[in-house]
């Protein structure tokens, strides 16, 4: 039978002092909470300041990225979590993705938007697709909206794609979900893990995913080694035979 927690016996003096001590602890805790709130406000101001400083660098980076064909498609495909919802047809579509941007709202805490800039392509008419998140910082419920995609005839990837399932999607709660399913789905913005991965992981440093090295298959050393030994052995035997024949000719 599980033992129940027991409180230590208290002296009469302790019982008298406890209410006053609890009140003092509560007062200290209120001071700590107020200080933490002040720290959060100060940290937010610093983050806002450096967000403004990062903007021109992000713009410059995107200008350089334009000179690298299929940069964003490659970075997305190399990202282990985001790529898990990509279908082959969507990879073909993302070849036309020329720029990706994440814009945080000015106060940072209230929301952000993700912008996908496309070249002219055979899939849809839009040149920019935007998914925006409002995080409900003013007492409102979190919400998200996304651009209505103007699909070209017979190219609506949310309808024509086969609904594939794999173990990776089941583990991450993404059954029957593809990239464009994610983009058009605004039912649960507070738990949108793909958007958070794009904002907090892919966008700050896409180069690390673009440069993921390909795995090269090298020939096994054992096979090469065995082959080399056999050839060496055969050559050695031939040399020995030639030397014996030379000696016999000299003696004769």
C-alpha positions as CSV (number, residue, x, y, z in Angstrom):
1,X,0.0,0.0,0.0
2,X,1.4,3.4,-1.1
3,X,2.5,5.6,1.8
4,X,0.8,8.9,2.1
5,X,2.8,12.1,2.4
6,X,3.2,13.3,6.0
7,X,3.7,16.9,7.2
8,X,6.4,17.5,9.8
9,X,5.0,18.3,13.2
10,X,5.1,22.0,13.9
11,X,5.7,23.8,17.1
12,X,3.2,26.3,18.5
13,X,5.6,29.2,17.6
14,X,5.9,27.9,14.0
15,X,2.1,27.8,13.7
16,X,1.9,31.4,14.9
17,X,4.7,32.6,12.5
18,X,3.5,30.6,9.4
19,X,0.8,33.1,8.2
20,X,3.2,36.0,8.4
21,X,5.9,34.0,6.6
22,X,3.5,32.9,3.9
23,X,2.5,36.5,3.3
24,X,6.1,37.5,3.1
25,X,6.9,34.7,0.6
26,X,3.9,35.8,-1.5
27,X,5.2,39.3,-1.5
28,X,8.6,38.2,-2.6
29,X,7.0,36.1,-5.4
30,X,5.1,39.1,-6.6
31,X,8.3,41.1,-6.8
32,X,10.0,38.3,-8.8
33,X,7.0,38.0,-11.2
34,X,7.1,41.8,-11.7
35,X,10.8,41.7,-12.4
36,X,10.4,38.8,-14.9
37,X,7.7,40.8,-16.7
38,X,10.0,43.8,-16.9
39,X,12.8,41.6,-18.2
40,X,10.5,40.2,-20.9
41,X,9.6,43.7,-22.0
42,X,13.3,44.7,-22.1
43,X,14.2,41.5,-24.1
44,X,11.4,42.3,-26.5
45,X,12.7,45.8,-27.1
46,X,16.2,44.4,-27.8
47,X,14.7,41.8,-30.2
48,X,12.7,44.5,-32.0
49,X,15.9,46.6,-32.4
50,X,17.9,43.7,-33.9
51,X,15.1,42.6,-36.1
52,X,15.4,46.0,-37.8
53,X,19.1,45.5,-38.2
54,X,18.7,42.0,-39.7
55,X,16.2,43.1,-42.4
56,X,18.8,44.6,-44.8
57,X,21.0,41.6,-44.4
58,X,18.1,39.3,-45.2
59,X,17.4,41.3,-48.3
60,X,21.0,41.2,-49.4
61,X,21.1,37.5,-48.8
62,X,18.0,37.0,-50.9
63,X,19.7,39.0,-53.7
64,X,22.6,36.6,-53.7
65,X,20.3,33.5,-53.5
66,X,18.6,34.6,-56.7
67,X,21.9,33.8,-58.5
68,X,21.7,30.1,-57.3
69,X,19.2,28.0,-59.2
70,X,16.6,26.1,-57.2
71,X,18.2,27.2,-53.9
72,X,15.0,27.3,-51.8
73,X,13.7,24.1,-53.3
74,X,16.9,22.3,-52.4
75,X,17.0,23.7,-48.9
76,X,13.4,22.7,-48.3
77,X,14.0,19.2,-49.7
78,X,17.1,18.8,-47.5
79,X,15.2,19.8,-44.3
80,X,14.3,16.5,-42.6
81,X,10.9,17.6,-41.2
82,X,9.6,19.9,-43.9
83,X,10.6,17.5,-46.7
84,X,8.6,14.7,-45.0
85,X,5.3,16.3,-46.3
86,X,6.6,16.9,-49.9
87,X,5.2,14.9,-52.8
88,X,7.1,14.5,-56.1
89,X,4.7,16.8,-57.9
90,X,5.2,19.5,-55.2
91,X,8.9,19.2,-55.6
92,X,8.4,19.9,-59.3
93,X,6.3,23.0,-58.4
94,X,8.9,24.3,-55.9
95,X,11.5,24.4,-58.7
96,X,9.8,27.7,-59.5
97,X,10.2,29.1,-56.0
98,X,12.6,32.0,-56.4
99,X,12.4,33.7,-53.0
100,X,11.1,32.9,-49.5
101,X,10.7,35.5,-46.8
102,X,9.5,35.6,-43.2
103,X,8.2,38.9,-41.9
104,X,7.5,39.3,-38.2
105,X,5.0,41.9,-37.1
106,X,6.6,45.1,-35.7
107,X,5.9,44.2,-32.1
108,X,7.1,40.6,-32.8
109,X,4.8,38.9,-30.3
110,X,1.5,39.4,-32.2
111,X,2.4,37.4,-35.3
112,X,4.3,36.9,-38.5
113,X,3.8,36.0,-42.2
114,X,5.6,33.6,-44.6
115,X,5.9,34.7,-48.2
116,X,6.6,32.4,-51.1
117,X,7.6,34.2,-54.3
118,X,7.3,32.2,-57.5
119,X,8.3,32.6,-61.1
120,X,5.7,32.0,-63.9
121,X,4.8,28.4,-63.6
122,X,2.4,25.8,-65.0
123,X,0.7,25.1,-61.7
124,X,-1.0,28.4,-60.6
125,X,-1.4,32.0,-61.6
126,X,-0.2,33.6,-58.3
127,X,3.3,35.0,-58.1
128,X,3.2,35.4,-54.3
129,X,1.6,33.0,-51.8
130,X,1.4,34.3,-48.2
131,X,0.5,32.5,-45.0
132,X,-0.1,34.8,-42.1
133,X,-0.3,34.0,-38.4
134,X,-1.9,36.2,-35.7
135,X,-0.9,34.9,-32.3
136,X,-3.7,36.5,-30.3
137,X,-1.5,38.6,-28.1
138,X,-4.4,41.1,-27.3
139,X,-6.7,38.5,-25.9
140,X,-7.9,37.3,-29.3
141,X,-7.7,33.7,-30.3
142,X,-4.8,32.7,-32.5
143,X,-5.6,32.5,-36.2
144,X,-4.0,32.1,-39.6
145,X,-5.0,32.9,-43.2
146,X,-3.4,31.9,-46.5
147,X,-3.6,33.3,-50.1
148,X,-6.3,31.6,-52.2
149,X,-4.3,29.7,-54.8
150,X,-5.5,30.2,-58.4
151,X,-4.7,26.8,-59.8
152,X,-4.4,26.3,-63.5
153,X,-6.7,23.6,-65.1
154,X,-5.9,20.1,-64.0
155,X,-3.0,21.3,-61.8
156,X,-4.6,21.7,-58.4
157,X,-2.1,19.7,-56.3
158,X,-4.5,19.6,-53.3
159,X,-6.8,17.4,-55.4
160,X,-4.7,15.5,-57.9
161,X,-2.0,14.3,-55.5
162,X,-2.3,10.8,-54.2
163,X,-2.8,10.8,-50.4
164,X,0.3,8.9,-49.3
165,X,1.0,7.8,-45.7
166,X,4.3,6.8,-44.2
167,X,5.6,6.2,-40.7
168,X,7.2,9.6,-40.4
169,X,3.9,11.4,-41.0
170,X,2.1,9.2,-38.6
171,X,4.6,9.9,-35.9
172,X,4.3,13.6,-36.5
173,X,0.5,13.7,-36.8
174,X,0.6,14.6,-40.5
175,X,-1.5,11.8,-41.9
176,X,-2.6,12.4,-45.5
177,X,-1.0,15.9,-45.5
178,X,1.1,17.4,-48.2
179,X,2.9,20.7,-48.5
180,X,0.0,22.5,-50.2
181,X,-2.5,20.9,-47.8
182,X,-0.5,22.5,-45.0
183,X,-0.5,25.9,-46.8
184,X,-4.2,26.0,-47.3
185,X,-5.1,24.5,-43.8
186,X,-5.9,27.2,-41.2
187,X,-7.7,25.0,-38.6
188,X,-5.1,24.8,-35.9
189,X,-2.6,27.8,-36.1
190,X,-1.3,27.4,-32.6
191,X,0.1,24.0,-33.4
192,X,1.4,24.6,-36.8
193,X,4.8,22.9,-36.5
194,X,5.7,23.4,-40.2
195,X,5.3,27.1,-40.0
196,X,7.4,27.3,-36.9
197,X,10.1,25.2,-38.5
198,X,10.2,27.6,-41.5
199,X,10.2,30.7,-39.3
200,X,12.6,29.5,-36.5
201,X,14.9,27.0,-38.3
202,X,14.9,27.3,-42.1
203,X,14.6,31.0,-42.5
204,X,17.4,32.1,-40.1
205,X,20.0,29.8,-41.8
206,X,18.8,28.1,-45.1
207,X,22.4,27.7,-46.2
208,X,23.0,24.8,-43.7
209,X,20.3,22.8,-45.5
210,X,21.2,23.8,-49.0
211,X,24.8,22.5,-48.3
212,X,23.8,19.1,-46.9
213,X,26.3,16.8,-48.6
214,X,25.1,14.0,-50.9
215,X,25.9,10.5,-49.6
216,X,28.3,8.9,-52.0
217,X,28.6,5.1,-52.2
218,X,32.3,4.1,-52.5
219,X,33.5,0.7,-53.7
220,X,34.3,-1.7,-50.9
221,X,38.0,-1.9,-50.0
222,X,38.0,-5.7,-49.4
223,X,37.0,-6.5,-53.0
224,X,39.6,-4.1,-54.4
225,X,42.2,-5.5,-52.1
226,X,41.5,-9.1,-52.9
227,X,41.7,-8.4,-56.6
228,X,45.0,-6.6,-56.2
229,X,46.5,-9.4,-54.3
230,X,45.5,-12.0,-56.8
231,X,47.0,-10.0,-59.7
232,X,50.2,-9.4,-57.7
233,X,50.4,-13.1,-56.9
234,X,50.1,-14.1,-60.6
235,X,52.8,-11.6,-61.7
236,X,55.1,-12.9,-58.9
237,X,54.7,-16.5,-60.0
238,X,55.5,-15.6,-63.7
239,X,58.7,-13.8,-62.6
240,X,59.9,-16.9,-60.6
241,X,59.3,-19.2,-63.6
242,X,61.3,-16.9,-65.8
243,X,64.2,-16.9,-63.3
244,X,64.3,-20.7,-63.1
245,X,64.4,-21.0,-66.9
246,X,67.3,-18.6,-67.1
247,X,69.3,-20.5,-64.6
248,X,68.7,-23.8,-66.4
249,X,69.9,-22.3,-69.7
250,X,73.2,-21.0,-68.1
251,X,74.0,-24.4,-66.5
252,X,73.3,-26.2,-69.7
